[in-house]
Amino acid sequence: MDDSLITSPANPRLKALVALRRRGVREEEGRTLVEGHEELQLTLDAGVTPDTVFYCPELMTAPTEQARTVERAARQGARVVRLGRAAFEKVAYREGPDGFLAVVATPSRSCADLVLPPDPLVLVCERLEKPGNLGAVLRTADAAGVDAVVAADPLTDWGNPNLVRASKGTVFSVPVAADTTAVTTDWLRARGMPLVAGTPDADQEHTDVDYTGPVAIAVGAEKHGLSPAMLAAADQRVRIPMVGRANSLNVATSAAILVYEAVRQRRVSR
């Protein structure tokens, strides 16, 4: 455990942390940031050992419990560094920080790297731009027991700190991958995994198809939906019935509705 105390916001180590807010730096270094006590706990629970945990006792809201998390991270092999309040507030990227910031390896896999069980349930998110949406999708995937989430032609990276925060750390517990749409659809086809595409232009409703075997469900960005290439590759297209004036749902909501219909069917069949 590192007993040093960093108090100066100008410390070079802190500048390196701030640099990880940039995607190019994250991708070059293969590292990202996890901020927050709960998020750090979930990351540790997923078996991820941070490179370094920076903590600020002055900002802790439950000092006794949170001190145990610092000790746990150190036991797992993380370097631990204490920061003064001004120094921590320099590197915190969210409002109302609780005094925890960790540097961890970015989840980085291609479709070919994924190891799936028999009859997997996979969620494909194409060209999602907002980190918060992709993070919310991951929380649904974690809750529903989805076997993997693939970002196809992603506009944000899995290491985006806002995505990590929105996912509540589940980006480290759910197997994730990133690839092009072409590689993703080829990979699904090679595995014999039918693709169900969610689109408001479909004729059949999402409850009218069979999700009980190996299956992938694809959702697209709210503004443009799924690409023509993804729709062309789909074995079936489905829509979520809507009777209101709005013609679309938030993508995280759409993903949750489709995934939980698949979960319902799979439970009944088993």
LONU-789400 format. One record per residue (C-alpha): residue number from 0; x, y, z. Coordinates in pm, 1 decimal. Layout:
residues N
R, k, c1, c2, c3
R, NUM, X, Y, Z
...
***
This chain:
residues 270
R, k, c1, c2, c3
R, 0, 0.0, 0.0, 0.0
R, 1, 138.6, 337.9, -105.4
R, 2, 148.4, 567.8, 199.2
R, 3, 225.1, 878.4, -6.5
R, 4, -16.2, 1169.2, -2.5
R, 5, -70.4, 1381.6, -312.5
R, 6, -207.5, 1723.8, -231.4
R, 7, -112.1, 1933.6, -533.5
R, 8, -359.3, 1944.1, -824.2
R, 9, -57.6, 2005.0, -1050.4
R, 10, 102.9, 1668.8, -970.4
R, 11, 210.9, 1489.8, -1294.1
R, 12, 35.6, 1168.0, -1188.3
R, 13, -292.3, 1356.0, -1175.7
R, 14, -237.7, 1505.4, -1519.2
R, 15, -202.4, 1150.3, -1652.2
R, 16, -539.2, 1063.8, -1495.8
R, 17, -710.4, 1362.3, -1653.0
R, 18, -564.1, 1258.5, -1989.8
R, 19, -756.6, 929.2, -1970.3
R, 20, -1076.9, 1123.2, -2027.7
R, 21, -971.0, 1136.3, -2395.1
R, 22, -1059.6, 837.2, -2610.8
R, 23, -733.3, 845.2, -2802.2
R, 24, -530.8, 822.9, -2481.8
R, 25, -749.7, 541.1, -2347.5
R, 26, -711.9, 340.5, -2666.0
R, 27, -337.0, 400.8, -2681.2
R, 28, -281.5, 296.8, -2319.1
R, 29, -555.6, 32.9, -2295.3
R, 30, -668.6, 183.6, -1964.9
R, 31, -969.9, 371.1, -1837.4
R, 32, -1118.9, 520.8, -1520.5
R, 33, -1372.7, 390.0, -1271.3
R, 34, -1507.9, 655.4, -1036.4
R, 35, -1722.6, 590.9, -732.2
R, 36, -1721.5, 352.5, -437.2
R, 37, -2011.6, 136.4, -559.5
R, 38, -1865.1, 115.4, -908.9
R, 39, -1526.7, 15.0, -767.8
R, 40, -1687.0, -256.4, -554.3
R, 41, -1866.7, -401.3, -857.8
R, 42, -1542.9, -390.4, -1054.5
R, 43, -1361.8, -581.5, -781.1
R, 44, -1652.5, -827.2, -760.2
R, 45, -1609.2, -894.9, -1132.6
R, 46, -1254.0, -1010.2, -1064.4
R, 47, -1086.8, -701.3, -1210.4
R, 48, -777.3, -578.3, -1027.5
R, 49, -721.4, -205.0, -1078.7
R, 50, -375.7, -81.0, -1164.7
R, 51, -414.5, 198.0, -906.6
R, 52, -686.4, 312.3, -668.0
R, 53, -682.2, 679.6, -569.9
R, 54, -891.0, 766.7, -264.5
R, 55, -970.8, 1076.1, -60.7
R, 56, -1073.8, 1020.0, 304.3
R, 57, -1216.2, 1373.7, 323.6
R, 58, -1482.7, 1284.7, 66.3
R, 59, -1581.6, 943.7, 200.1
R, 60, -1945.6, 919.9, 303.5
R, 61, -1907.6, 591.1, 495.7
R, 62, -1542.8, 592.3, 607.4
R, 63, -1536.0, 258.5, 791.3
R, 64, -1697.4, 57.2, 511.2
R, 65, -1509.7, 240.9, 237.1
R, 66, -1175.4, 195.1, 411.9
R, 67, -1235.3, -180.1, 384.5
R, 68, -1273.7, -139.6, 7.9
R, 69, -935.2, 34.0, -6.7
R, 70, -782.8, -255.9, 187.1
R, 71, -955.7, -509.6, -36.8
R, 72, -820.2, -344.6, -352.1
R, 73, -470.6, -349.3, -203.3
R, 74, -503.1, -719.6, -116.0
R, 75, -606.0, -793.9, -473.8
R, 76, -286.1, -631.6, -596.6
R, 77, -382.7, -271.9, -672.2
R, 78, -154.2, 16.3, -585.0
R, 79, -332.5, 252.2, -345.9
R, 80, -264.5, 626.3, -328.5
R, 81, -423.2, 881.8, -95.9
R, 82, -522.2, 1222.4, -234.5
R, 83, -602.6, 1550.8, -66.5
R, 84, -942.3, 1700.4, -141.6
R, 85, -818.3, 1961.4, -391.6
R, 86, -613.6, 1698.9, -573.9
R, 87, -905.1, 1455.7, -594.4
R, 88, -1146.6, 1718.7, -717.1
R, 89, -898.3, 1793.2, -994.2
R, 90, -924.0, 1439.3, -1134.3
R, 91, -1290.1, 1361.3, -1053.2
R, 92, -1508.9, 1370.5, -1362.5
R, 93, -1849.8, 1363.5, -1194.7
R, 94, -2028.9, 1604.4, -964.0
R, 95, -2038.9, 1517.7, -596.2
R, 96, -1746.9, 1269.6, -595.7
R, 97, -1729.1, 1022.3, -307.9
R, 98, -1350.4, 996.0, -303.6
R, 99, -1277.0, 690.8, -520.5
R, 100, -1110.9, 676.7, -861.1
R, 101, -944.0, 367.5, -1006.6
R, 102, -737.6, 304.0, -1317.2
R, 103, -823.7, -28.2, -1481.3
R, 104, -759.8, -210.7, -1807.5
R, 105, -1019.4, -129.9, -2071.9
R, 106, -1245.5, -420.5, -2173.6
R, 107, -1118.9, -488.9, -2524.5
R, 108, -1243.6, -783.6, -2726.1
R, 109, -1349.3, -856.5, -3079.6
R, 110, -1637.2, -1091.8, -3158.3
R, 111, -1386.8, -1370.9, -3222.6
R, 112, -1259.0, -1336.7, -2864.1
R, 113, -1597.6, -1403.3, -2704.3
R, 114, -1651.1, -1739.7, -2537.0
R, 115, -2021.1, -1823.5, -2533.8
R, 116, -2223.4, -2103.4, -2373.9
R, 117, -2457.8, -2330.6, -2570.4
R, 118, -2775.2, -2152.8, -2686.4
R, 119, -2640.6, -1805.0, -2610.2
R, 120, -2840.5, -1484.7, -2590.7
R, 121, -2642.1, -1198.2, -2743.1
R, 122, -2734.7, -831.0, -2766.0
R, 123, -2596.0, -624.3, -3056.1
R, 124, -2596.9, -243.9, -3027.8
R, 125, -2520.9, -71.7, -3356.2
R, 126, -2374.7, 278.3, -3375.6
R, 127, -2488.4, 387.8, -3029.7
R, 128, -2339.3, 727.3, -2963.5
R, 129, -2436.2, 823.4, -2609.3
R, 130, -2225.4, 652.4, -2339.5
R, 131, -2516.8, 673.7, -2097.2
R, 132, -2740.4, 471.9, -2328.5
R, 133, -2483.2, 199.6, -2380.3
R, 134, -2415.8, 190.3, -2007.5
R, 135, -2787.7, 152.1, -1935.1
R, 136, -2807.0, -130.4, -2189.8
R, 137, -2526.5, -307.2, -2003.7
R, 138, -2713.8, -284.4, -1674.0
R, 139, -3012.1, -452.0, -1841.6
R, 140, -2786.2, -716.6, -1994.6
R, 141, -2633.7, -788.4, -1654.2
R, 142, -2972.7, -811.6, -1483.5
R, 143, -3119.7, -1035.6, -1754.5
R, 144, -2822.4, -1268.0, -1781.8
R, 145, -2733.7, -1181.8, -2141.7
R, 146, -2426.1, -1378.7, -2246.6
R, 147, -2253.4, -1096.9, -2439.0
R, 148, -2307.1, -744.8, -2569.9
R, 149, -2147.8, -644.3, -2899.9
R, 150, -2101.7, -283.3, -3005.3
R, 151, -2122.1, -283.7, -3385.4
R, 152, -1960.5, 14.9, -3559.6
R, 153, -1942.5, 184.5, -3218.3
R, 154, -1936.2, 562.5, -3186.9
R, 155, -1819.3, 541.5, -2826.0
R, 156, -1567.4, 307.7, -2664.7
R, 157, -1623.9, 56.8, -2386.2
R, 158, -1374.6, 248.6, -2173.4
R, 159, -1558.5, 581.2, -2184.6
R, 160, -1571.4, 688.7, -1816.0
R, 161, -1932.0, 800.9, -1851.5
R, 162, -2023.3, 460.3, -1996.1
R, 163, -1842.8, 286.6, -1708.4
R, 164, -2031.6, 503.7, -1462.7
R, 165, -2370.7, 454.9, -1631.4
R, 166, -2314.8, 79.2, -1639.4
R, 167, -2249.7, 77.4, -1261.0
R, 168, -1939.4, -128.5, -1333.9
R, 169, -2126.9, -400.2, -1525.0
R, 170, -1905.2, -332.0, -1825.7
R, 171, -1658.6, -553.8, -1637.2
R, 172, -1905.8, -830.5, -1549.0
R, 173, -2082.3, -872.6, -1884.3
R, 174, -1865.8, -1000.6, -2172.8
R, 175, -1842.1, -717.0, -2425.3
R, 176, -1689.2, -682.6, -2770.4
R, 177, -1659.5, -421.8, -3044.4
R, 178, -1642.2, -486.4, -3418.6
R, 179, -1771.2, -356.6, -3747.9
R, 180, -2124.5, -437.8, -3853.2
R, 181, -1990.8, -659.3, -4133.0
R, 182, -1765.5, -858.3, -3898.7
R, 183, -2043.7, -886.9, -3640.2
R, 184, -2303.1, -1023.7, -3883.2
R, 185, -2049.9, -1262.4, -4040.2
R, 186, -1958.0, -1387.9, -3693.3
R, 187, -2323.0, -1450.2, -3605.9
R, 188, -2381.5, -1630.0, -3934.4
R, 189, -2073.3, -1848.1, -3887.5
R, 190, -2200.2, -1952.1, -3543.5
R, 191, -2544.9, -2031.4, -3678.1
R, 192, -2698.7, -1768.3, -3453.7
R, 193, -3021.9, -1615.5, -3591.1
R, 194, -3040.3, -1236.6, -3578.9
R, 195, -3358.7, -1059.4, -3469.4
R, 196, -3356.6, -689.2, -3559.1
R, 197, -3567.2, -440.5, -3368.4
R, 198, -3713.6, -178.1, -3602.4
R, 199, -4038.6, 23.3, -3599.8
R, 200, -4086.9, -62.0, -3969.2
R, 201, -4137.0, -435.3, -3908.3
R, 202, -4471.7, -607.6, -3959.1
R, 203, -4450.7, -861.4, -3676.5
R, 204, -4444.4, -773.9, -3310.1
R, 205, -4154.1, -865.4, -3086.0
R, 206, -4359.8, -1128.9, -2904.1
R, 207, -4431.0, -1322.1, -3223.7
R, 208, -4086.3, -1475.3, -3277.4
R, 209, -3901.7, -1760.9, -3108.2
R, 210, -3602.8, -1663.3, -2890.5
R, 211, -3559.6, -1998.8, -2717.0
R, 212, -3249.0, -2116.7, -2903.3
R, 213, -2922.8, -1938.2, -2975.3
R, 214, -3019.4, -1587.7, -3080.5
R, 215, -2887.3, -1235.1, -3120.9
R, 216, -3105.5, -927.6, -3079.7
R, 217, -2999.3, -605.9, -3253.4
R, 218, -3097.0, -250.4, -3160.9
R, 219, -2983.4, 69.7, -3325.9
R, 220, -2941.1, 436.4, -3246.3
R, 221, -3262.0, 624.6, -3171.6
R, 222, -3230.5, 876.4, -3452.9
R, 223, -3140.7, 647.6, -3742.9
R, 224, -3214.3, 297.0, -3617.9
R, 225, -3033.2, -5.1, -3757.1
R, 226, -2830.8, 28.7, -4074.6
R, 227, -2948.0, -124.6, -4404.9
R, 228, -2662.8, -374.7, -4373.8
R, 229, -2776.9, -493.4, -4031.0
R, 230, -3139.1, -512.2, -4141.5
R, 231, -3042.0, -707.4, -4453.3
R, 232, -2851.3, -956.8, -4238.8
R, 233, -3144.3, -1009.3, -4001.0
R, 234, -3333.7, -1335.4, -4007.3
R, 235, -3637.7, -1163.6, -3861.6
R, 236, -3745.3, -806.3, -3800.9
R, 237, -3968.6, -713.1, -3510.7
R, 238, -4133.7, -403.2, -3372.9
R, 239, -4243.9, -304.7, -3025.5
R, 240, -4609.5, -195.3, -3044.0
R, 241, -4660.2, 171.6, -2960.4
R, 242, -4988.4, 362.4, -2946.4
R, 243, -4862.4, 703.9, -2840.9
R, 244, -4757.0, 997.0, -3056.7
R, 245, -4384.3, 933.7, -3024.3
R, 246, -4256.0, 698.6, -3292.2
R, 247, -3961.0, 560.3, -3098.7
R, 248, -3846.1, 451.3, -2755.0
R, 249, -3516.3, 518.1, -2585.7
R, 250, -3275.8, 253.1, -2713.0
R, 251, -3203.3, 122.9, -2362.8
R, 252, -3577.4, 80.6, -2305.5
R, 253, -3620.5, -96.2, -2638.9
R, 254, -3331.8, -329.1, -2561.4
R, 255, -3482.2, -411.9, -2221.4
R, 256, -3823.8, -495.6, -2370.3
R, 257, -3676.2, -723.1, -2637.4
R, 258, -3429.0, -893.1, -2405.0
R, 259, -3683.5, -965.1, -2136.0
R, 260, -3923.9, -1116.4, -2387.7
R, 261, -3639.3, -1348.9, -2484.2
R, 262, -3571.0, -1424.1, -2115.9
R, 263, -3941.5, -1495.7, -2055.3
R, 264, -3961.7, -1740.5, -2345.5
R, 265, -3638.1, -1913.6, -2252.8
R, 266, -3751.5, -1963.8, -1892.9
R, 267, -4084.1, -2109.4, -2002.2
R, 268, -3917.1, -2345.9, -2248.5
R, 269, -3677.5, -2475.8, -1983.1
***
